Amino acid sequence: MPKKPTVYKRCDCSDQNRPKKTGGCNHSWFYNRTNDKGNRTRATIPDSPGLTHAQAQSILDGMADGVIPEPVDTKLTFQKWAADWLGRCRAKDTSYEKYEIAIRVHLNPRWGRQRLEAIKQRHVQTWVKEIEDSPSIANSTGEGHWKVFQMIMKDALQNGKITSNPTYGVDGPYVGQSKHYVFTSEELWAIYDEFPERYRLIPMFGFACGTRQAEAFAVAEDVVDWSAGLLTVRRQVLRIKETGYKCLLVDRLKTSPRLNSKVVPVPPYALDALDEYQQKYPAQGTPNVIWEHRRKIDDCKRGFTRAYFWTPRNNLMDRNYFNDHIWKPVLRKLGIKDEDGELPTFHDLRHTFISTCLQNGIPEHTVAAWVGDTVEEIRRTYSHLLKDHGQTHGALAAGLTARPKPLLASAA
């Protein structure tokens, strides 16, 4: 088996393996190859000044035998490569729309005409500061733009369009801690009592089981285990471009394909309320999409289930109708507002459920499994609550590692 070629340099620089941007060598890497006539000759790794030995060797190892590496296209613009990346992207429909909007509205106006090779780390650092200083760009929006930009530049590096990633080592825009509203028990039950009887179970699933809004809308007969007191959450009511903006019951969670379903305990009071509810408002049959990863909704198989929540026009519950005609009017009537005078959202019911569980000592990994988040997401979002555990359980933890008390000498 022929020995694989290795890269080398012929210069006398003191630090050949150090990138030129940090004061090191700025000469190209070479390797020995056999030409068509059988003669050994020296060949250059194109655009290799500034690469480390490992990076240059990686380029050489990825080449087919006898193939000269393709030079980097120095005229390739960010806009052209972003369009290429977006065309190959296999994200969910909602994520794809966000990527397209970020590129069209923010990234292309800022970077579109620039050559990929001309975008350097210092330019990216300046841009990040511009995002942070701009009052018109929310923290979450800036973070979204940054993540899309990172994915595009990483893809360009992996496909050999640039020799180094300008986002490497750059901290993204600062994202402050999200503000959430935690309802009191009195407020939760006031909301339940004030809600129209036909829809009052929807907020109950939010604060009693921690479901997202679209998941609460999708509760059906076949996901409730009455004997075990469990709710299997595996569906959403989606109204997106892929569904033609019509409400559709889809067997897919927000975190798919990482998670296909989650099981959460249902309090006895919620089961009693559901039993009473279904006697007055029986579930109605509806088709549901049995979603498969990397398939469009139109190409997926269909099933059939019986859902509980419907609008007065006999459509599956829609977030716009629910928020505008039920949720907000009830909160206004009850006078429930956050510290900024804004109305809390349905998602704050989920936040209340998680906060209450953590504050009462339920392990974070258990809460994460119930609500379909990772432990890292729970820790990042609710770190202020987890710190309280230091006071709650600190004495117990300290006692576990305390020095053992000396045994008393036995009486003579």
N, C-alpha and C positions, 0 to 999 in steps of 0.2 A: 504494500500500500504506500503510495507516494506521500512524502512528508508535506504537511500543510505549510505554505509560506507564512512568514512572519514579517511584520512591519518594522522598519528601522529608520534612523536619521543619519545623515552624513555631516551634520554641522557640529560645531564645537561649543554650542551653547551650554552653559553650566547646568541648566535645568530643562532638559528636552521634554520632560513629561508634564511640564506645567503649562496650562493654557496661557496664551499671550495676553488675554484680558487681565490676568493677575500678575503680569510682569515677567512671564516666562518666554519660552521659545516661540517664534513666529514662522518657523520653517515647515515645509511639507514633510509628510511621511512617505516612505518608499517601500517597495517590496520587490522581490525577484520573481520574474515570470519567464516562461519559455514561449518564444514567438512562433509564428507559423513555420519558420524555417528550422526550428529545433534549436535555435540559439538562445542562451540565457541573456536576459536583458533586464534593466532596471525600469520599473514602472512607478508612477506617482499615484497616490490616493488623492483624487481631486478635492479641492476645498478642505484640505486637512490641516492647514495652519491653525493653531489654537486648540486642536483636539488632543486629548490625552492618548497615551499608548493603548489603553484599553478600548477607547472609542474608535481609534483608527483600526485596531485589530478586529473589532466587531464588524466594521464595514467590510473588511477584507473577507472575513469568515462567511458573510452573507452573500458573497458573490459566487456565481457558478464558475467552474474551472474554465480558464481561458477568456473570461469576460472582463473587459475593462469597465470599472465603475462609471456609471453615468454622471456627468457633471451636474451640479445643482443649477436649476433654472433661475438665474439671477433676476429675471424679469417677471417672475411669477408674483402677482399681487395678492394681498390678503383677501380681497373680494372674490377673486377667481377661486382661490383654494377653499374659502368658506362655503362657496356654492357647491364645490365638489364634495366637501365633507358632509354638508347637509343632504346631498343627494344619496350618500351612502349610509346615512344615519338610520338606525333601526330602533327608534325609540317609540314609546306609546304616542298616540295621536296628540294628547294634551301636551306632552313634553316636546314633541316635534314643533307644535305651534309656538311654544315659548322660545325655542331655539331660533325659529325663523324670525320672530318678532325682535328678539335681541340683536340678531345679525342685521336685519334691515333698518331698525330704528336707531340703534346705538353704535354697533361695532363698525358697520360699513362707513357711516359718516365720519367716524374717527380714524379708522385704519384702512378702509377699502382700497384707496389708490396707492398705498405704500407697498413696496416690495417686501415680501416675507423676510428676505435676508437682511433688509435694512432695519427691521424692528429689533432694537436692542433692549437689554435689561433696564437701562436708565430711562428709556422712553416709556416702558411699562410702569416703572415706579412713579414717574410723573403723572401718568394717566390714572393710576390708582389714587393718588393724592387729589386729582381733579374730581374723581367720583366722590371722595369723602367730603370735599369742600363744597360740592354743589348742593344747594338747598332743594333743587328740583328733583333730585334722585334719592329715593328712599333707600335705606340700608339694605332691605331685602332685594330691591331691584338691582342695586349695584353689585350685590353678591351674585345674583343670577347672571348678569353680564360677564362678570369675572370668570365664572365657572365655564361658560360657553367659550370664552376666549381661550382659557386654559386647554379645553378639549381640542380646539382647532389647532393650536400651536403644537400640542403634544402629537397630534396626528400628523402634522407636517414633518416633525422630526422623525417619527417612526417610518414615514414613507420617503425619507431622504431628501425632502424639499428644503430643509434648513440643516445646518450643522450643529446648532445648539438651540436650546429652548429658552427664549428670553423671559419666560415666566418662572423659570427655575430659581428658587431662593427668594422670590418676591412674595411678601405677605399680601393677601388680597385685601379688599376694602374692609374696614372695620364694620362689624355688624353688632349693634347693641342687643342687649337681652330683650327678647320679645315681651310685651306686656300682655298679661292675661287677667281676666276677672275671675275671682273665686266667689261663687254664690254661697250665701249662708243657707242653712237648712230651711229657715223660714222663707227665704226667697224662692228656693226650689219648689216648695210645696204650694207657695202662693201662685207661682207660674202654672203648676199642674192644675190647681183648682180654677184658675181664670181661663185656661185654655178651652177652646170649644171641645165638647165631650168627644167628638169624633176623632180629634187629633192629639188629645192630651197625653197619649202613650208615647208619642214621638220624643218630646223632651225627657220623658222618664227614662227611655232607653239611653239617652245621652248622659244623664247624671247618675243612673243606677248601674249602667254597664259600660260606659265610656266609649260608646260608638260615635263614629263620625256622622255628620248629617245625612250623607247619601247612603250610609250603611243602615241608619235608623229607618229611612224611607223604605228600604228593601226587606225589612223583616217579614218573613212568610211562615206559613204553618210548618213547613218541613225543617226549620232550623231551631225549633224550640224543643228541648228534651224536658218534658214535664216531670218525669220521675226523678231525674238527676238534678233538675234545677239549673240547666245549662243552656246558653245561647251560642250557636255556631254562626259566626259572622263570615260569610263568604261572598256576599253580593253587594252591589251598589245600584242605585238608580242613576244612570248617566244621561246627561243631555249635552252632547258635544258635537263637533263637526262630523265625526265618524258615524253618529247615529242620526244625522240629518237634523240635529237639534230637537229631536223628539225624545221624550223620556223612555228609557229602555232599561229593563232589568238585566244586569250583566253579572255573571259569576266571575268577578274579578275584584280584588282589593286594590287600594291605592298603592300598596307596596309590592304588588305583583311584578316580576315572578318570584321575588324573594319569599313571599308568603302567600299561600293559597287560601288559608282560612285561619281563624283564631277562635278559641272557645273561652267564654267568660261566664262566670256564675251569675245567675239572675236572682236577686233578692226575693224572698217569699212575698213581700208586698207587691212587687212588680208582676209576679206570676198570678197573684189574686186579681190584680187590676186587668191583666191580659185576659184572664178567664171571663171576667165580667164584660170586658169590651167585646170579645168575639161573639158573645151571645146577642149583643145588640147590633154589631156590625160584622157579619161573617166575612171571612176572607174571600176574595174573588180570584178566579183563575186568570192566568196571564202567561204568555210564553216568556222564556228567559234564554239569554245567550249563554251557551256553555263555552266560555272563552278559552282559547289556547294561545300559549305564548308565541309571539311573532306571527300571529295571524290577524287579519283584519276581521272586524265584527261580521261583515257580510259573508265571510268565508267560514264562520264558525257554525257548529251544530246548534240546534234549538232544543230546549226542554220545555217543561210545563210545571208551574207551581201556583200556589194560591197566596197572594200578597194581601196584607192587611190595610195599607194606607192608600187612599184614592182621593182625588180632587172632586169638587161638586160636579165637574163635567165628566166624571168617570175615567179620568186619566191617572196614571201613576203620579204620586206626589212630586211636585216640581219645586225646586229650591226657590225660584223667583216668587211663585205664588205663596209658598210657605213663609218666606222672610217678610214679604211686603204686606201680606194680608192677615197673617196670624202672629208671627213671632214679634215683630216690631210693635204693632198696636198693643199687644199684651204687656210688653215691657214699659211702654209709655204710660199705659193706664196704671201700672203698679209703681211707676216712678223709679225703676231700677236703672241706674246709670253708673259708669265707672268714674274714676277721679277726674277725668278730663271732660265729663259731661256727655260721653258717648254711650250709645246702647251696647251692652255686651252682645257677643255673637253666640250662635249655637255651639261653636267649637269651644266656648268657655265652659259649657257643661261637661265636655270631655276633660278639659283641664281641671275642673273642680273634682271630678271622679279620681283622676290620677293624684292630685294633690292630697285629697282626703285619704287615699290608700297609703301613700308614702308617709304622711304625718302620723298615721296610726300603726306604723311599724311593719306593714306588709313589704316583703323583700322586693327590691327594684326589679330583679329578674322575673318575678311572678307578675308584677304589674306590667312589665314590658310584654310578656307573653299574652296577657289579657287584651291589651290595647293594640297589639301588632306593631310596636316600635322595638328598636334594638335597645339593649341596656345602655349603649353609648348615647343614644338620643335622649333617653330618660335622664341620664346623668348630666348631659349638657343643658337640657331645658329646665330641669328641676334641681339643679345643684344647690340652690338656696335652701331647699327643703331637706336635702340629704345632709347638709351641714348640721341641721337641727338634731340629727341622729347622734351626733357626737355628744350632745348634752343628754339626750334621752338614754343612750346605751353606753355612755362613756365609763361610768362607774363599773358596770358589769365587765366591759372589756379590760379595764385596768386590773380588776380582780383576778382575771384569768392568768395574768403573767406576773403577779406580785410574788415577792420573795416568800417562800414557805416559812411559816413560823417554826422556830426550833422546838423539838420535842422536849417535854419536861422530863427531867431525870427521874427515873423510877425510884420509888421509895425503897430505901434499903431494907 
